[in-house]
Every structure is written in C-alpha cells, then in structure tokens.
Amino acid sequence: MSTPAPLSCDLDRMIACPACDALLADISVETGETASCPRCHTVIEAPRPLAMTRIIMLALAALILMIAAVFFPFLELGAAGMVRRSSLLDTVMAFATGLTAPLTIAMAALIVILPVSRFLALLYVLGPMAFGWHPARHAAKVFRLAEALRPWAMAEVFIVGVAVALVKVAGLAHVSLGPAFWAFVALVVVTVLKDNFMSRVTVWKTLEARRTS
C-alpha cells in the first residue's frame, strides 16, 4: 500500500491520488501486488502479468465490435404491416442535415469517433511496449490524449439510452434487436474489462523506463 509522503520528500518521488489528491510516496510495486491510497483506498497501481497484451487484444476486439455496431442492422421496427431496419450509420446519415445536424455530429463523435480514437491510441502506445520495444514516437502525448478522451467516450451511455427508449417504443411497434445492438453491448463489456486491466500509473512508469533505457 502506498504511504503518505514526508514533507521533505523529492517531488519527483511523489504521486497524487486521482480521487482525493493526497500526496503519496511513489514506491515500487511488484507484478501482482496492489498499491492503494491510505486515505480513500483508491487503487493507485496494480500491475498484472501480461496486462498490456490483454489490453491490446481487448482494444482490437473493441474495434471489430465497433465496425459491426456501425454497419450491421441495429433495430427492426414493425407496425401496421410495415417493417423498417436501421443501422447506426443510417440514423446518422438520416439526420445529418438541417437543424439536427449538430446533434447528430455530437452523437457520432461521442459513441463512435472518440471511442475508436481511444482504442487506436492505446494500440499505438502499448503495442510496441508489449513486444519489449521502445515506446513509439510521442507515445506519452498519445496516451495523455487517450486518458483525456476517456470521460467523453460514451458508448455505454448510448446503450442505456437505447434501452430506455425501447421500453417506450415497444408499446407502439414490434421491436426486434439486430446484431449491431448486441455488438454494442459486447463493446461496452470489453471496454469495462480493458479499463479494469489497465493500471495507468504502471503505463506511465513503463513509458518513462523504456524511453530512458
């Protein structure tokens, strides 16, 4: 467990808790161990065996699922003998003009463009290091960008919104879920697993160590 840093400690050897901002001594954490904040018990660092390889595999799986979620049929609505199939791409294109264009662009960015950008950024940062190579050029900046995009990648929020909308629409029409819907559900699960595997402090330390070695 991380310990509070003494006042005379070198700033380069201190780390701030991301939850409560407590300053802690940056200790060495072995693979399989967990360092947490003594004040709020937030996990600071938890290196795991083959964590980078697992994150890369999950990021690749997420990219494949995103392609399926965008292009495959998302929903099928049936009412009064008429059946309509729609994909996420069809929805974006249908409302891409007029007054709804800004909302459509924002939706596409938050649930498709930003998550894909984050997956690609993680592959760029972690891919070379998973093979034991030096970090790619500007890897630190790309990883910082990936972390900045994390709160704005809202695929899971989109699924919750769709589930709420389906409850309301089900009384008006027959609704069938397409493969893209289940691809999005799988994407959310894969994203959660990826985030749980990733120890951000460990990534930063690995970037620094490989860059100077």
C-alpha positions in Angstrom: 0.0 0.0 0.0 1.2 3.5 -0.8 2.2 5.6 2.2 1.8 9.4 2.8 4.9 11.2 1.6 7.0 13.1 4.1 7.3 16.9 3.7 10.9 16.7 2.8 10.3 14.1 0.0 11.5 14.9 -3.5 8.6 15.9 -5.7 9.8 13.5 -8.4 9.2 10.7 -6.0 5.7 11.7 -5.1 2.4 10.8 -6.7 -1.1 12.3 -6.2 -4.1 10.1 -5.6 -6.5 10.6 -8.6 -9.5 10.5 -6.2 -8.6 12.7 -3.2 -5.3 14.3 -4.3 -3.4 13.0 -1.3 0.4 13.2 -1.9 1.9 9.7 -1.6 5.4 8.3 -1.8 5.9 6.6 -5.1 7.0 3.2 -4.1 8.0 0.2 -6.3 5.0 -2.2 -6.8 5.7 -5.7 -8.0 3.6 -7.6 -10.5 0.6 -9.0 -8.8 0.6 -6.5 -5.9 -1.7 -3.6 -5.4 -0.9 -0.1 -4.1 -3.8 1.9 -2.8 -4.4 5.3 -1.2 -4.4 5.1 2.6 -6.9 7.9 2.8 -9.7 6.9 0.3 -8.5 3.4 -0.6 -8.5 4.1 -4.3 -6.3 1.7 -6.2 -3.2 3.7 -7.4 -1.2 1.0 -9.1 -1.9 -2.7 -9.8 0.4 -4.2 -12.3 -0.7 -7.6 -13.6 1.0 -10.3 -15.7 0.6 -9.8 -19.5 -1.7 -6.8 -18.8 -0.5 -4.9 -21.9 -1.1 -7.9 -24.2 -4.6 -8.3 -22.8 -5.4 -4.7 -23.2 -4.2 -4.8 -26.8 -6.4 -7.9 -27.5 -9.4 -6.2 -25.9 -8.8 -3.0 -27.9 -8.6 -4.9 -31.1 -11.8 -6.8 -30.2 -13.5 -3.5 -29.4 -12.6 -2.1 -32.8 -14.0 -5.1 -34.6 -17.2 -4.8 -32.5 -17.5 -1.1 -33.3 -17.4 -1.9 -37.0 -20.2 -4.4 -36.6 -22.2 -2.0 -34.4 -22.0 0.8 -37.0 -22.7 -1.1 -40.2 -25.0 -4.1 -39.2 -28.7 -3.6 -38.6 -29.3 -2.1 -35.1 -33.1 -2.3 -34.8 -36.0 -3.6 -36.7 -39.4 -1.9 -36.2 -42.7 -3.3 -37.4 -46.0 -1.5 -37.3 -49.2 -1.8 -39.5 -47.6 -4.4 -41.7 -44.5 -2.2 -42.4 -41.1 -3.3 -41.4 -38.1 -0.9 -41.1 -34.5 -2.0 -40.5 -32.0 0.7 -39.5 -28.3 0.7 -38.7 -26.4 3.3 -36.7 -24.9 4.7 -39.9 -28.4 5.0 -41.4 -29.5 7.0 -38.4 -26.6 9.3 -38.6 -27.0 9.9 -42.3 -30.8 10.5 -42.0 -30.4 13.4 -39.5 -27.1 14.8 -40.8 -28.7 17.8 -42.4 -30.9 20.6 -41.2 -31.3 21.7 -37.6 -30.5 18.2 -36.2 -27.0 18.1 -37.8 -25.1 19.4 -34.8 -26.8 16.9 -32.5 -26.1 14.1 -35.0 -22.4 15.1 -35.3 -22.2 15.1 -31.5 -23.8 11.7 -31.2 -21.5 10.2 -33.8 -18.4 11.7 -32.1 -19.3 10.6 -28.6 -20.3 7.0 -29.4 -18.2 6.2 -32.4 -15.3 8.6 -33.2 -14.0 9.2 -29.7 -14.1 5.6 -28.6 -12.4 4.4 -31.8 -9.7 7.2 -31.4 -9.1 6.0 -27.9 -8.7 2.3 -28.9 -6.3 3.3 -31.7 -4.3 5.5 -29.3 -4.0 2.6 -26.8 -2.8 0.3 -29.5 -0.2 2.9 -30.6 1.1 3.3 -27.1 1.0 -0.2 -25.8 1.7 -2.2 -28.9 5.5 -1.6 -29.1 6.0 -2.0 -25.4 4.1 -5.3 -25.3 6.8 -6.7 -27.6 9.5 -5.2 -25.4 10.4 -2.4 -27.8 11.0 1.2 -27.1 7.8 3.4 -27.0 6.6 4.8 -30.3 7.3 8.4 -31.1 5.1 10.8 -29.0 3.7 7.8 -27.1 3.4 9.8 -23.9 1.3 12.6 -25.6 -0.9 10.0 -27.3 -1.5 8.2 -24.0 -2.3 11.5 -22.4 -4.8 12.2 -25.2 -6.4 8.7 -24.7 -6.9 9.5 -21.0 -8.4 12.9 -21.8 -10.9 11.2 -24.2 -11.9 8.5 -21.6 -14.8 10.5 -20.0 -16.1 11.6 -23.4 -16.3 8.1 -24.9 -20.0 7.3 -24.1 -20.9 4.0 -25.8 -22.2 2.7 -22.5 -24.4 5.8 -22.0 -25.8 5.3 -25.5 -26.8 1.7 -24.7 -28.6 2.8 -21.5 -30.4 5.5 -23.5 -31.4 3.0 -26.2 -32.7 0.6 -23.6 -34.9 3.3 -22.1 -36.2 4.3 -25.5 -37.0 0.7 -26.4 -39.2 0.4 -23.3 -41.3 3.3 -24.6 -41.3 2.3 -28.3 -42.3 -1.4 -27.5 -45.8 -0.4 -26.8 -46.2 1.3 -30.2 -44.5 -1.1 -32.6 -42.9 -4.5 -32.7 -39.2 -4.1 -31.9 -36.5 -6.7 -32.8 -32.9 -6.2 -31.8 -30.4 -6.5 -34.6 -26.8 -7.8 -34.4 -25.4 -4.3 -34.1 -27.2 -3.8 -30.7 -25.6 -7.0 -29.3 -22.3 -5.9 -30.7 -22.6 -2.6 -28.8 -23.5 -4.5 -25.6 -20.4 -6.6 -26.1 -18.4 -3.5 -26.9 -19.4 -2.0 -23.5 -18.4 -5.2 -21.7 -15.0 -5.3 -23.5 -14.4 -1.6 -22.7 -15.0 -2.2 -19.0 -12.7 -5.2 -19.0 -10.0 -3.2 -20.8 -10.2 -0.4 -18.3 -10.1 -2.8 -15.3 -6.9 -4.4 -16.7 -5.1 -1.1 -17.3 -3.1 0.4 -14.5 -2.4 3.9 -15.7 0.4 4.6 -13.3 2.1 1.4 -14.4 1.8 2.5 -18.1 3.3 5.9 -17.3 6.2 4.3 -15.4 6.8 1.8 -18.2 6.8 4.7 -20.8 9.4 6.5 -18.7 11.6 3.5 -18.1 11.6 2.3 -21.8 12.2 5.9 -23.0 15.3 6.3 -20.9 16.7 2.8 -21.2 
